[in-house]
Structure formats: structure tokens, C-alpha cells
């Protein structure tokens, strides 16, 4: 097991992760915008989709949507606490009978056959949490898809706003008094982050790449579509592609 995978397993298997991740849309306005946009784009691409694989599905932000459309969904994630929370939410949504929950790492997808799902989606996980194995992970996700693939974040460009903004996620907090530990830390350290901020132009220019598109084109993927909700697209980039 790679060191990066060990870090991911330790981070995402913290007991509180399932509950915290399930409340993202109650905590940050940018997560509300991102989820709404992804859901809209998914619904635009559901024609002919009957089976779905969600890699890094977390606490179940997206699997319920295709399940409600009648699809059979495989919810795949490295975190047992988040899978447990996702099962709870699927039950509440009335779609648990259409979702199969699998615990595993993105680096362990070799056992899935080629074109075994109509739609393969993976939001944030392939590049954000599998480095330095992101190329192999994305290649596996693509070969598993029969009709369509949906990925985000497109590249380390997703970190650019944080390099330019000293308060980072603090500006998106909906309730500064909520119990989320990261919210509490962000609020308590906001003035210090502003005071200590230094814009590193060289570092910012270094991340100005479009990594996922380059990887996809290198694997021969065609019909790659960039998607982002207006000005917010500078922070969120996704790919809906086929071929």
C-alpha cells in the first residue's frame, strides 16, 4: 500500500467523518452551489443510463440521484464511517434497495471488468486523493465506463483560489457557531490567516494547468465537456465525457 493511500484511509476513516461530510451543504455555501450544479449536469446526461459506479462516493452526496431515476448504483468508498452514513441516508431516501455499498480504495479497481457500468462518476477523489497514482486510477475508472464518465476536480487548478485568498473556506461558512471543528478553527484563525498571508505568484502560476483534460486526451477520450456554474467555474471544474 502506498503512503498516500495510508494517509487517505486514516483521514477518511475517522469516526466523525461520516456525519461531518453529510452536512457539507449545511455548512458551506460553495458546497451547496457545487452539489446543485453537479446534480443538474448529471440529470442532463442520464439518458440510457441503467447502471452507475460512484467512486469515492463518501457519505452519499450523489448516488441517491441516479438511484431515484431507477438506476442500480455501486457506492464505492474508502471510509466505513461515511459508508455507514450513506446507508442511513439512502434508507431515508427510499433507495437503499438500488444501491450496493463497497468499501475499497481507488487504487484497487482492477477487479472490475471493462465497460461494467453505463456511467462512472467520481467527484474530487481521483486527482485530489490518489496522488501519485491519479493516472492509473483515472484510466481504470474510464475503462469501467460503457457510455459516460463524470469527474471533478479537473486539476490542481482547484487550489488556485486558496493560494490567492487568505481566508479560504471561511468566506463560505453559513453558521459560524456550528459545531464543525474545521469551522471553529477557521473562525478562530481568520485574522491570523489574513495577517500572515503572502501571495506566491510563482506557486500560483505552477498550478495553472488543466491536468485532467490532458490525462483524458492521453487515454484517447473524446467529447470532453467543461462544466462550471458561472463565475464559480473558476473554483469548480468538472468533466462529462464519452468515447
C-alpha positions in Angstrom: 0.0 0.0 0.0 1.3 3.5 -1.0 2.0 6.0 1.7 -0.6 8.4 0.2 -3.3 5.6 0.4 -2.4 5.0 4.1 -3.0 8.7 4.7 -6.3 8.7 2.9 -7.5 5.7 4.8 -6.5 7.2 8.1 -8.1 10.6 7.3 -11.4 9.4 5.9 -11.9 6.6 8.5 -12.0 9.0 11.4 -15.3 8.1 13.3 -16.7 11.6 12.9 -16.1 11.8 9.1 -19.5 10.3 8.0 -21.5 12.8 10.0 -19.4 15.8 9.1 -19.2 15.1 5.4 -23.0 14.5 5.2 -23.5 18.1 6.5 -21.4 19.9 3.9 -24.4 21.5 2.3 -25.5 22.7 5.7 -22.1 24.2 6.5 -20.7 25.9 3.3 -22.5 27.9 0.6 -19.9 26.9 -2.0 -20.7 23.2 -1.4 -24.4 24.0 -1.9 -23.6 25.6 -5.3 -21.3 22.8 -6.3 -23.7 20.0 -5.4 -26.6 21.7 -7.2 -24.6 22.2 -10.3 -23.3 18.6 -10.4 -26.8 17.2 -9.9 -28.1 19.4 -12.8 -25.4 18.2 -15.1 -25.9 14.5 -14.1 -29.6 14.8 -14.9 -28.8 16.1 -18.3 -26.7 13.0 -19.0 -28.9 10.2 -17.6 -30.5 9.2 -21.0 -29.8 5.4 -21.5 -28.1 5.0 -18.1 -29.1 2.0 -16.1 -26.0 1.2 -14.0 -23.8 3.7 -12.2 -20.5 3.4 -10.3 -19.7 6.3 -7.9 -16.0 6.1 -6.9 -15.3 8.0 -3.7 -19.0 8.3 -3.0 -18.4 9.4 0.6 -21.5 9.9 2.7 -23.8 9.7 -0.3 -24.0 13.2 -1.8 -24.7 11.9 -5.3 -25.6 8.1 -5.5 -29.3 8.7 -4.5 -29.9 10.9 -7.5 -29.4 8.2 -10.2 -31.0 5.6 -7.8 -34.1 7.8 -7.8 -34.0 7.6 -11.6 -34.3 3.8 -11.3 -30.6 3.1 -11.8 -28.6 0.4 -10.0 -25.8 2.2 -8.2 -22.5 0.9 -6.7 -21.4 3.2 -3.9 -17.6 2.8 -3.6 -15.6 4.5 -0.8 -12.5 4.0 1.4 -14.3 5.1 4.5 -16.5 2.9 6.6 -17.9 5.7 8.7 -19.0 7.5 5.5 -20.5 4.3 4.0 -22.5 3.8 7.2 -23.8 7.3 7.0 -24.6 6.9 3.3 -26.6 3.7 4.1 -28.6 5.7 6.6 -29.3 8.5 4.1 -30.2 6.0 1.3 -32.7 4.3 3.6 -34.3 7.7 4.5 -34.5 8.5 0.7 -36.1 5.1 0.0 -33.4 4.0 -2.5 -31.3 1.6 -0.4 -32.6 -1.4 -2.4 -31.0 0.1 -5.5 -27.5 0.9 -4.0 -24.7 -1.6 -3.4 -22.1 -0.4 -0.9 -18.5 -1.4 -1.3 -15.5 -0.4 0.8 -12.3 -0.1 -1.1 -9.6 2.3 -2.4 -9.4 3.8 -5.9 -6.1 2.1 -6.3 -7.9 -1.3 -6.1 -10.3 -1.2 -9.1 -8.5 -3.8 -11.2 -11.1 -6.5 -10.5 -13.9 -4.5 -12.1 -14.4 -5.6 -15.8 -14.2 -3.3 -18.8 -17.4 -1.4 -19.5 -19.2 -2.8 -16.5 -21.2 0.4 -15.8 -23.1 2.7 -18.1 -22.0 5.7 -16.1 -18.8 6.1 -14.0 -18.6 9.2 -11.8 -16.1 10.3 -9.3 -16.1 13.7 -7.8 -13.0 15.2 -6.3 -11.4 11.8 -5.4 -9.3 10.8 -8.5 -6.8 13.6 -8.5 -7.4 15.1 -5.1 -6.7 12.0 -3.1 -4.9 9.4 -5.1 -1.6 11.2 -6.0 0.8 10.0 -7.3 -1.4 7.2 -8.8 -4.1 9.5 -10.4 -3.3 8.5 -13.9 -3.7 4.8 -13.2 -6.9 5.4 -11.2 -8.5 7.6 -13.9 -7.6 5.0 -16.5 -9.3 2.3 -14.5 -12.4 4.5 -14.0 -12.6 5.2 -17.7 -12.3 1.6 -18.8 -15.1 0.6 -16.5 -17.5 3.0 -18.2 -19.6 1.9 -21.1 -21.3 5.2 -22.0 -20.3 8.2 -19.9 -17.8 9.4 -17.4 -18.3 12.3 -15.0 -15.3 13.6 -13.0 -14.3 16.7 -10.9 -12.0 18.5 -9.9 -10.2 18.9 -13.2 -6.8 19.7 -11.9 -4.7 21.3 -9.1 -6.3 24.5 -10.5 -8.9 23.8 -7.9 -6.3 25.0 -5.3 -5.8 28.4 -7.0 -8.4 30.3 -5.1 -6.9 29.2 -1.9 -3.4 30.4 -3.0 -5.0 33.8 -3.7 -7.4 34.1 -0.8 -6.1 34.2 2.8 -9.5 33.3 4.4 -10.1 30.2 2.1 -13.3 28.4 3.2 -14.1 30.9 5.9 -16.0 33.1 3.5 -18.4 30.3 2.6 -19.4 29.3 6.2 -23.2 29.5 6.7 -23.1 29.4 10.5 -20.0 30.4 12.4 -21.4 28.9 15.6 -21.9 25.4 14.3 -20.0 22.5 16.0 -17.9 21.5 13.0 -14.2 21.5 14.2 -12.9 23.0 11.0 -15.4 25.8 11.0 -14.4 26.6 14.6 -10.7 26.6 13.7 -11.3 28.8 10.6 -13.3 31.4 12.5 -10.7 31.4 15.4 -7.8 31.8 13.0 -9.3 34.1 10.4 -7.5 37.3 11.4 -4.2 35.4 11.7 -4.6 33.9 8.2 -5.2 37.4 6.8 -2.2 38.9 8.8 0.2 36.1 7.7 -1.0 35.8 4.1 1.6 36.1 1.3 0.7 35.7 -2.3 3.2 33.4 -4.0 2.9 34.3 -7.7 5.4 31.5 -8.8 3.4 28.8 -6.9 0.1 30.1 -8.4 1.5 30.0 -11.9 2.7 26.5 -11.4 -0.8 25.1 -10.8 -2.2 26.9 -13.9 -2.6 23.6 -15.8 -5.5 21.5 -16.9 -4.4 18.2 -15.7 -7.5 16.0 -16.0 -8.1 17.1 -19.7 -4.5 16.2 -20.5 -4.8 12.8 -18.9 -8.2 12.0 -20.6 -6.9 13.1 -24.0 -3.8 11.0 -23.5 -6.1 8.0 -23.0 -8.0 8.8 -26.2 -11.2 10.2 -24.7 -13.2 12.4 -27.0 -16.2 14.7 -26.5 -14.8 16.2 -23.3 -17.1 19.0 -21.9 -16.0 21.6 -19.3 -18.7 22.5 -16.8 -18.8 25.2 -14.2 -21.6 27.4 -12.7 -20.8 30.9 -14.0 -18.1 32.7 -12.2 -17.9 29.9 -9.7 -16.4 27.8 -12.5 -13.0 29.4 -11.6 -13.1 27.2 -8.5 -15.1 24.2 -9.7 -14.3 22.4 -12.9 -15.8 19.1 -13.9 -15.7 16.8 -16.9 -18.6 15.0 -18.5 -17.3 12.9 -21.4 -17.9 9.9 -23.6 -15.9 7.9 -26.1 
